[in-house]
Amino acid sequence: MDKEEIVSAFKQLDELTSVNEPTISEITEKIKFHQEKKKAIFLKELIVFICVACSLFIGALLMALEAPVSIVIIQGLGFIALPIILKRDKKKIEGELI
C-alpha cells in the first residue's frame, strides 16, 4: 500500500463516520426551548405548592376553630379537583410547546 491508497482509505472512513455538528444557532435554540420548558414546569410546581400550602393552612385554621363539617368537605373536594385541573393544564402546555 502506498501513501495515496492510505489517504483515500482514510477519506472514505471519514465520509462513512461523519458526524453532523450543530451550529451555534441550533444550540441556542435548543437552550431557549429547554429554558421555556423548565420555566413552565417551575410555574406549575409553584402554583401547586402555593395551593397546597394555603389549603393546609386553611385546613389547620378551620380545625383549630372547629369549623362546620361542610367547609372541610368543600376543601376535600378541592383537593380532589386540583389534580384533574393540573392534568388538563399539562396537556395544554405540552401542546403549546410542541
Backbone hydrogen bonds, N-H to C=O, Kabsch-Sander energy under -0.5 kcal/mol:
donor,donor_aa,acceptor,acceptor_aa,energy
6,I,2,D,-1.7
7,V,3,K,-2.3
8,S,4,E,-2.3
9,A,5,E,-2.2
10,F,6,I,-2.3
11,K,7,V,-2.1
12,Q,8,S,-2.2
13,L,9,A,-2.2
14,D,10,F,-2.4
15,E,11,K,-2.1
16,L,12,Q,-1.9
17,T,13,L,-1.9
18,S,15,E,-0.7
21,E,19,V,-0.8
27,I,23,T,-2.0
28,T,24,I,-2.6
29,E,25,S,-2.1
30,K,26,E,-2.2
31,I,27,I,-2.3
32,K,28,T,-2.4
33,F,29,E,-2.4
34,H,30,K,-2.4
35,Q,31,I,-2.5
36,E,32,K,-2.4
37,K,33,F,-2.2
38,K,34,H,-2.6
39,K,35,Q,-2.4
40,A,36,E,-2.3
41,I,37,K,-2.2
42,F,38,K,-2.7
43,L,39,K,-2.6
44,K,40,A,-2.1
45,E,41,I,-2.5
46,L,42,F,-2.5
47,I,43,L,-2.4
48,V,44,K,-2.3
49,F,45,E,-2.5
50,I,46,L,-2.5
51,C,47,I,-2.5
52,V,48,V,-2.7
53,A,49,F,-2.8
54,C,50,I,-2.6
55,S,51,C,-2.5
56,L,52,V,-2.8
57,F,53,A,-2.3
58,I,54,C,-2.9
59,G,55,S,-2.8
60,A,56,L,-2.6
61,L,57,F,-2.4
62,L,58,I,-2.9
63,M,59,G,-2.4
64,A,60,A,-2.3
65,L,61,L,-1.8
66,E,63,M,-0.9
67,A,62,L,-2.4
71,I,68,P,-0.7
72,V,68,P,-1.1
73,I,69,V,-2.3
74,I,70,S,-2.2
75,Q,71,I,-2.0
76,G,72,V,-2.2
77,L,73,I,-2.3
78,G,74,I,-1.7
79,F,75,Q,-1.8
80,I,76,G,-1.6
81,A,77,L,-2.3
82,L,78,G,-1.9
84,I,80,I,-0.6
85,I,81,A,-2.1
86,L,82,L,-2.4
87,K,83,P,-2.2
88,R,84,I,-1.8
89,D,85,I,-2.3
90,K,86,L,-2.5
91,K,87,K,-2.0
92,K,88,R,-1.8
93,I,89,D,-2.6
94,E,90,K,-2.6
95,G,91,K,-2.0
96,E,92,K,-1.7
97,L,93,I,-2.0
98,I,94,E,-1.8
